[in-house]
Amino acid sequence: MYQPALFDVDHLASIVNVASVPQRSPFRYPGGKTWLVPRIRRWLARRARAGEFIEPFAGGAIISLTVAFERLAEHVTMIELDEDVAAVWQTIMSDDGAERLASEILAFDMTRDAVVDALARTPGSVPERAFQTVLKNRVCHGGIMAAGSGLLKEGENGRGLRSRWYPETLARRIRAIAAIRDRITFIHDDGLEALAQRASDPQAAFFIDPPYTVPGKGKRAGSRLYTHANLDHGRLFFLADSLAGDFLMTYDAADEVVAMAEQHSFDYRRIPMKSTHHAQMRELLISRNLDWVTQVSEAYPADNDA
Ligand SMILES: C[S@@+](CC[C@H](N)C(=O)[O-])C[C@H]1O[C@@H](n2cnc3c(N)ncnc32)[C@H](O)[C@@H]1O
């Protein structure tokens, strides 16, 4: 069971207005962590500048991108297993890849037939897969790209498939990331292996946001947000315990996760946040020491000055 109010931070932590944090990712990502950006700044500010910032389950990577743009660490390494998501990052980080991807997005004639046609093709190269992934991410419900997700019908303001297609914004974000790509290394790999390989680096800071849905409470029961949705969470906790560097984990609030945190004597807090549908939800922050979390709303009075 959860700890009672002693560990509850409702009275101290304000719900972050996501719109106040710069959106730097080309993805709209299910489980994206934009709301956590102000706390990540605070977490990293209270220690000597991290050498390597490592995000082993990068997804849309808003945290890694923020750390790279704001130079909150010497270097950023992001890891992702999903081949489609990886293709986007590999393309943006490659010579000319970002420019080609941005141009293709700007040139795309957004009609339902063109979308169906583009998504039906078997990608013949990593850049082709990257374009397909960006498109799919924008035209599927909730940005969910896993098998079984459906195309938007009405979308926002009745704009149908176009309701999340902002080509100029996407091109601008992709070009901006490419401009700082020397600060970022992307690795298409298993995040658990990447953690194990980097466990002995005391200068590293790890942001760990694994795929996880509270059992029985999935937004769409029986379906998945991610193609790679299963993970050995017990092993992840053991790996976190072995890290010489600092780490911050996030999980959906669930009793079994709290139990693992307690088993490893980690500190944890339940944090209020707003889902995309403005429902108030709880997420768990887990680390060795989270005393700094209770000061967040004082340190970031507006949370919207970014
Ligand atoms: C909760 S999401 C991360 C969201 C991310 N923090 C953001 O703000 O966009 C978890 C990610 O882990 C990826 N993933 C699942 N299993 C993995 C594995 N073994 N190694 C690396 N990535 C994995 C999923 O594809 C998904 O993108």
Ligand as a Chemical Component Dictionary entry (heavy atoms), coordinates in Angstrom:
data_LIG
# 
_chem_comp.id                   LIG 
_chem_comp.type                 NON-POLYMER 
_chem_comp.pdbx_formal_charge   0 
_chem_comp.three_letter_code    LIG 
# 
loop_
_chem_comp_atom.comp_id 
_chem_comp_atom.atom_id 
_chem_comp_atom.alt_atom_id 
_chem_comp_atom.type_symbol 
_chem_comp_atom.charge 
_chem_comp_atom.model_Cartn_x 
_chem_comp_atom.model_Cartn_y 
_chem_comp_atom.model_Cartn_z 
_chem_comp_atom.pdbx_ordinal 
LIG C1  C1  C 0  7.479  5.941  -21.090 1  
LIG S1  S1  S 1  8.193  5.915  -22.680 2  
LIG C2  C2  C 0  9.420  7.175  -22.597 3  
LIG C3  C3  C 0  8.837  8.541  -22.839 4  
LIG C4  C4  C 0  9.880  9.635  -22.825 5  
LIG N1  N1  N 0  10.408 9.867  -21.485 6  
LIG C5  C5  C 0  9.306  10.941 -23.384 7  
LIG O1  O1  O 0  9.229  11.963 -22.667 8  
LIG O2  O2  O -1 8.904  10.938 -24.537 9  
LIG C6  C6  C 0  9.137  4.438  -22.655 10 
LIG C7  C7  C 0  9.957  4.169  -23.926 11 
LIG O3  O3  O 0  10.784 3.022  -23.725 12 
LIG C8  C8  C 0  10.907 2.327  -24.946 13 
LIG N2  N2  N 0  11.381 0.975  -24.625 14 
LIG C9  C9  C 0  10.673 -0.114 -24.255 15 
LIG N3  N3  N 0  11.483 -1.134 -23.939 16 
LIG C10 C10 C 0  12.749 -0.683 -24.109 17 
LIG C11 C11 C 0  14.040 -1.250 -23.918 18 
LIG N4  N4  N 0  14.208 -2.509 -23.466 19 
LIG N5  N5  N 0  15.117 -0.472 -24.164 20 
LIG C12 C12 C 0  14.984 0.798  -24.607 21 
LIG N6  N6  N 0  13.801 1.390  -24.809 22 
LIG C13 C13 C 0  12.692 0.667  -24.560 23 
LIG C14 C14 C 0  9.525  2.428  -25.550 24 
LIG O4  O4  O 0  9.580  2.189  -26.944 25 
LIG C15 C15 C 0  9.153  3.869  -25.187 26 
LIG O5  O5  O 0  9.567  4.736  -26.186 27 
# 
loop_
_chem_comp_bond.comp_id 
_chem_comp_bond.atom_id_1 
_chem_comp_bond.atom_id_2 
_chem_comp_bond.value_order 
_chem_comp_bond.pdbx_ordinal 
LIG C1  S1  SING 1  
LIG S1  C2  SING 2  
LIG S1  C6  SING 3  
LIG C2  C3  SING 4  
LIG C3  C4  SING 5  
LIG C4  N1  SING 6  
LIG C4  C5  SING 7  
LIG C5  O1  DOUB 8  
LIG C5  O2  SING 9  
LIG C6  C7  SING 10 
LIG C7  O3  SING 11 
LIG C7  C15 SING 12 
LIG O3  C8  SING 13 
LIG C8  N2  SING 14 
LIG C8  C14 SING 15 
LIG N2  C9  SING 16 
LIG N2  C13 SING 17 
LIG C9  N3  DOUB 18 
LIG N3  C10 SING 19 
LIG C10 C11 SING 20 
LIG C10 C13 DOUB 21 
LIG C11 N4  SING 22 
LIG C11 N5  DOUB 23 
LIG N5  C12 SING 24 
LIG C12 N6  DOUB 25 
LIG N6  C13 SING 26 
LIG C14 O4  SING 27 
LIG C14 C15 SING 28 
LIG C15 O5  SING 29 
# 
